[in-house]
Amino acid sequence: AVVSTQSTGEMKVTIPEIAWHNRDPVFSADFSLGDGAQWRMATAGADSDVKMWRVVPHREGKDADITFLSNLRRHSNTVNCVRFSPSGLLLASGGDDGAMFLWHERQDKNDANSFGDDESDNNKEHWVAFKMLRGHIEDVMDLSWSPDGKMIVSGSIDNSAIVWEVKTGKKLQLLKEHSHYVQGVAWDPLGEFLCTLSSDRSLLVYEAARGNLLFNVAKTRPDKKRKKTEEAEQGEKSNRLFVEEGATKYFRRLDFSPDGAFLIAPAGQVTTNDDVQFATFLFSRSDFKRPVCHFPGPQKPVCAVRCCPVLFEYRNKESKKPFSLPYRMIYAVASLSELFIYDTEQLAPFCSVSNIHYACITDLAWSSNGRVLMLTSYDGFCTILSFDQDELGVPYSAQASQINSPRMLLKPKPKKNKSSPKTVENKSPDKMQVDDTPAAAPAESCTTPKRLVEHPALSTSLNNKLLTNEVRRITPTKVEDLLKDRESSPAMVIVADDSSDCVKPAAKPSRRIGLTKVD
């Protein structure tokens, strides 16, 4: 299907007729760094394999070209997550066997520095597992790399998250404050925080360096300033922020914005007068105690969030904006049956894709230039969204003096009181001299991308300066109502005919997609 989102380009939606993992569920995907014309992509599935692909997006009226590159076989059970390191040289995978594998591409086919080599002759690339990490006693559900690629955190259904040192394979921190499955993990791009989201309906924020628990976010609290005037009328009380166990099926994959200013958490719910709506929460890094706003709309719980790695210029610099930022950020939000694409220029989503899969969506992945978005699904198929040059916007260009290495910014100062969570000390070293590239990895050097773009607006409190009154006053509203009241350019909504459910289909899903333009 071809969808026009604005006059400068066309968004293209494709569901390739590919048996990605022998028609078994596809649970995860991730892109490596690309050259702008093609990308290497890894997928993980229920067939116990990790597969590597070459993706060439739509161009000159042709469909996306996808080529099989390699089959990575080391796991003994379903693989739930794959993530490339920031340099793109290493790949991490975790699965139901409780093991994590670290992979790198082998340039010399006769290299003997890997174990258990059974490479297939059909492989065009040769990837080997140079390290196996064992510490979880149950399924590994999610992974996230540190910004420098020297460490990685894993979340498991054994109710814990583990921080690993990549070079040595040692466990640096064991985070076990959750009482149920850890279904999502995220590492702050500025290197200061670690976040975990669990089916125990809580979001935990840790100090990345030492593993100290800083915030435990689970419930909303009535605003003390409004308590005397409105609570009696509306019956305002504390409510759970996140949906109950099992609502999101498998994952609660959260993500930080590329500049580290915001944390976007899925699996949210908003309760108003006993009416519960599913939502996505946005937290400010200056205060994780409560979300600064939420984005309602999905008909089913949100299971994954992925931010576009590219910052963009504002489309309309004169219009009122929800966030006082010098640039515009884009992020994709996937419920079990729908995809919404938001930006920080408006409160409503500017794109919606629904009912393209018979089963639930499991993961999202952006290409490094922000022009390709990948969706994986339990039905064994994947959807590729391709965007033309500048269709999502003009990339934000800052002066060289404004781009610095990631550093601690807007460090929160939680007050110590009786209600604050117990601090868990960890004996891990403050500084670790490790190397992202193992002995068996290629000798090619790669610098970690500089992700922080500084601006005077970021030097003050995000809660007071970056958020306008429009965001502070946002209330649970259907997406249709938000779309009617938007002030930006017209949005495009993609709608299909049939309803979707999280069950494995007996036949291939229909490729017919109905298009509806919202004026």
N, C-alpha and C positions, 0 to 999 in steps of 0.2 A: 504494500500500500504506500502511496505517496501522499504526504500531508504538507500543506503550505502553512507555515507558521508566521511568516512575514514576507514582505515583497522581495527581500534580498536573497532568498534561498528556499529550499524545500527539504523537509525532514522525510527520510525514507525508512520504512519499517519492513523488515524481512524476517521470516521464520524459515531458515534454511532446512531443506529436507535432508538432514544429516542424522545418522544414528550416532550421536556424540559418544555415548557410553553403552552401546548395544541396546538402545532404547530403555535402559534403566534410568532411574532418576538422576538428574544432574544437580549437584548440591552447591557448587561454587565455581567461580571463574575469576581470573585476574589478568590484567594486561601488564606486560613489561614495557620498558621505554622503547619508543619507536622512532622512525625517521620522518613521520608525517605521512608517508605513503602506505606503509604497512606496519603491522604490529605482531609480536609474538604473544599468544594468549594460552594460558593454562586452564584446564577444566578438571573438576573432580566429580566422581560419580559413585553410584552404588555397585559398580562392577569391580571395585577395589583398585581401580587404576587412576593415574593422573595422566592426562593426555595434553600434548603440546600442539598448537595450531598456528598457522600464519593467516592473518586476517587482513585482507585488502578491502577497504570500504567501498561503498557505491561511488562510481565515477563514470561520467559520460553516458549516463542512462543505463549502465550495466549494474546487475545485482552484485552484492558483496561476494568476493571470492575468498573461500576458506580452504586451506590446504593442510592436510595432516602432516605433522612433522615427526612426532615421537610418542612412544608409549612408555610411561614410567611405572614400572611394576616393582613395588616393595611392600606395600600394605597388604595385610591379610584379610581386610574387611573394608566396608564402605569408607570412602574418603569424603570428609565433610567440608574441608576448607583448603584452599591454596592461596598463597600470597607471595608476590615477588618482593625482594628486598628493595630499598630505595635506589640502590645502584642498578638494579635490574639484572645483576649477575647471578644471584642466588634465588632459589625457590624453596619455600617451606610448605609442607603438607601435613595435615593431621586427620586422623580418622577414628573409626569405631574400635580399632585394635588398641587404642590408647597410646599409640606411638606417633612421634613426629619425625619426619625425614627432612633433611636439608640437602638440596640438589644443586649441582652446577653443570654447565655444559662442558663436556670433555672434547677438547680439540684433537687429541691424539687417541685414536680408537684402541691402540695397544696399551694405553695407560693402565697400570695395575694398582692405582692408589684408591680404588673403590672396592666395595665388598658385594658378593652375590651377583656378579654381572651376568645377565642373560639377555643381552640386547638382541632385538629382532632385526632381521635383515631389511625389513620394510621401513625402518626408522631413517629419516633424512637428517636428523640431528641425534646426537648421543649425549643423553643426560644421565648422570650417575649420582647415587646417594652417597655423599661423603661422610654423613654423620646421622646417627639415629639417636633421638632424645626420648628417654623413657622415664616418666615420673608420675604420670597419671595412671590411675587404676581403672578408669572408665573412658568412654568415648571423648575424644577431643573435638570440640564444636567450632571454635573460632580462633583466629591468630591475628597478631598485629606486630609489626616491626617497630623498633625504636627509630627515630629520625636519622641516626648515624649508621644504622644497620648492624650495630655491634651486639644488640640484644633483641629478643623476641619474647612476647607474652602469649600464653596459650590458655584457653578456657575450656573446662571439661564438665561433664555431668557427674563427676565425683565431688562437685560443689566447691572446687578450688580453681585458682589460676596460678600459673607458675611463670616466673621470669627466668629466662635462660641466657647464658652467655654463649654467643654463636661460635666463637673460636674454640673453646674448650668443651662445650656441651654441658657445663655445670649449671646446677640450679642455684640461682642467686637469691630468689625470694619465693616463698610459698604463701600465697594469699588465700586464706581459708575462712573468711568471715561470712561467706554466704551459707545459707541453710538449704539451698536447693541448686539445681543445675545452673552453671555459668554458661549462658548461651551467646554472649557477645563480649568482646574486649576491644579497647581502642587505646592507642598510645598518642599522647599529645604531640603534635608536630613541633612544639617548642621544647619538648623533652622534660617537662615539669610534672605532668600528671599521667596516671594510669587509670582507666575507667573500666568497670565491669558491670554487666547487666545480667540479671539472673531471673529465673522463673519463680524465685521467692518474692518477686515483685519489688525489688530494690535495686537502686543504682549506687554503686560504691565508687568513690574517688580516692585514689591513693597518691602519696608522694612517690614519684617514680624512682628517686635516688635511693630511698631507704625502705620503701614499702609501708610507711606509716599511713593508717587510715585517716583521711581528712574529713570526708562527708559520707553520710549514709542517707540517701534520699529515697523515701518510700511513700510519704503522705503529704498532702497539702495541709496547710494550717491557716486558719482564718486571719485576715489582716487585722492587727490590733487597732488600727486607726478607724476601721469600719465596724468593729465589733459592736459598739454601742448603738449604732444607727441602723445598720442593715442586717445584722445577723438575726435579730429577733424576727424580722419580716421574712427573710428568705430561708431561715433555718440553716445557715451556713455552718458547716462542721468539717472536721478533718476527713479526707477521702483518699483512697488509694490512688497513686499516680499511674500505676502500671497494671496491665491486664493480668488475669489469674493464670495459674499454671496450665500449660497445654493449649492456651488460646492461640499462640503463634506457631504451634506444631513443633518446630525444630530450633529456630534461630531468633535472636534479638540483636541483630548486628547494628551497632551504633558507630558514629564517626565524628571526628573533629573537622571543622572547616579548615581549608588549607592554610589560613593565616593563624590558626589556633585560637581565634577570638571566641568561637562558639563550639559547644558540644551538642550534637543533634541525636536524640535518643528515640528509638522506635518503641512499639508495644505500649504506647500511652493510652490513657483513658481520662475523660473529663466528665465529672458528675455534676449535674445541675438539676436540683429539684427531683432527685431520684431518676433522672434521665441520663443514661451513660452513652457517650459517644467516643469512638476510637479517634486517637490523635497522635501527633508527633510533637515532642517537646524540644524546645531550644533553650539551652542553658548558657549563661555567660561565664567565662572562665574567672571573672572577678568574684563570683558568688555562686556556688553550686547548690546552695541550700534549697532553692526553689527555681523552677523554670521561669524565664522572663516572658515567654509567650508559647502558644501552642498552635498547631495547624490542624484543624479538624477536617473531616470529610470522608475518609475511607469507610466503606461499608463493612470491611473486615479488619482485624488487627494488623498493625504494621509490623513487618518482620525484619526489614533491612533498610538502611540508609547509606548512601554513598555520595560524597561531595565531589564535584568536578574539580580537578586539580588546577584549573586555569581561572585566574581572576579577570573580570571583564569591566569595560567602561559602562557607565550608565547609558541606557537608551535615550531617556529623556531627563536631562540634567536639571530642568526647571520644575519638574513635578515633585510633589511631596513624597518622601520616602520613609519607610518604617525604621530604617537603620541609618545612623549618621556615620557612614563609612565612605571612604574616598573611591571605593570600587564596588563592583557588583559580584556576588558569589552565587553559584548555581548548585543545587543538590537534588538528587533523585531519591524518592521515598517509595518503597514497595510494600503494599499490603499483600495479603495472601492471594488476591485476585486482581489488583490494580497497580498501576504505576503513575505517580504524580511527579512532575518536575517543577520545582519552585526556584525562585531567586529572591535576593534581598531587596529588590526594587518594589515589590508588591507583596501583599499578603496572600493573594489567591495563586494557585498553581497556573502556570502559563501553558501547561500541556498535561493531558491525561490519557493513558492507554489502559484499556480494560478488556477483559474477556478474550484475550488472545491465546490463553492456555487453559486446558481442561483441569489442570491441577495447580497447586499453590506455587507461587514464585519463591525461590530460595536464596538468590544472591544477585548483586548488582556489581558492575565493573565499568569504569571509565577508561578510555584511552588517555595517554599522557597529554595529548593536545586538546582533549575535551570534545572531539568531534565524533566519537563512537561510544555508544552506551550499550552494554550487554546485559541481558536478563537471563537467568537460568531458572528452570522449572522442574518440579517433581514429575511432570509427564514425560521427561526425557528429551524435550526440545528446548531450544534457546531462541531468543529474539534479539535481533540486532537493530539498533536505531542509529542512523547515520545523519550527520548534519553537514550542510554546505559551509564553505568558508564564510566566517563572520555571521552565520545564521543565528547563533546564540548570542552574538555580540562581538564587539571589537575587543581583543585582549588588552588588558590594562597595562599601560606602559609607564613605569616610574623612572625617575632619574637614577643614575647609578649610585648616587650618594644616599638614596632612600632605601636601597636594598642591602640588608645586612644579614649576617649569619643568624640562625635562630638563637634567641636568648630568652631569659626569663622576663616575661612581660605580664603586667597586671596580676602580680602574685596575690592570691587571696590571703587574708589574715583571719582565719576562723577564731572566734572567741572561745576561750576555754571555759566551759561551764559544766554543770552536772549532766545536762542532756546531750553533750557532745559524745561521739562514739569513742570507745576505748582505743587508745593509741597502741599499735602493735610495733614494737621495735624489731628491727632486723639487723643482723650482724654483717650484712653485705658491705663491701668496701665502698667508700664515697666515690672514688675514682678508679676506673679500671682501664688499663692499657691493653686493649685488645684490637684485633684486626678483623675487618669485615670479610676479607678474602682468605679462605683456608689455603693450606699448602697445596692441595690438589686442584684448586680453582685456577682459572686463567689469570695470567699476569697483568691483564688489562686493568688500568686504574680508572676509577669513576668517582667523581665528586658528588656528594649528596646535594640534591637540589636545594637552593636557598629559598625557603618558603615564606619568610616573613617580610611583608612590605610595611614599613613603618609609616605612620602618619600622625600628625599632632592630635587627631581625635582619639587615638588609641592610648594616649598618655594619661587619660582620666578614667574615671569609673565607668565601666560599660553600662551598668544598671542605670546611671543617671544621665550619661551623655550620648551613648550610642543608640538608645531606644527612644523613639518619639512617643508622644501620648497615644497615638493610634495603636501602637503595639501593646502598651500597658493596658488599654481598655478592651483588648480583643476578647470576645466571648464565644462560646461554642456556636458555630454556625455551619450550615451545610455549604459545601463547595459551590453549589449552584447559586446561592445567595451572594457569596464572595465574588463570583465571576460577574454578577450583574452590577456590583458596585465598584468594580476595579477602575482605576484611573489610567492604566497603562495601555499598551497596544493590545488588540484583540487576541484572545487565546484560542488555541485549537484543541478540541477535545475529540479523542478517538474512542468510539463506542462500538461494541459488537452486539450481535443479536442474542446469543445464548448466555446463560449464567454459567459461572465456573464454580467448581468446588474442589477441595483438596483430596481427590481420589484419583488413583491411577486409571487412565482411560483404556478402554478396550480397543480403540482405534485411534488413528492420527487425528489431531485437532483440525478443525476447519480453518482454511486460510482466508476466508471471506471476512473482511473487516469493514464495517460501516463507518463513515466519517461524518461528523457533525461539527459545523463551525459555530462558535459562540460569538455573536456580534457584540 
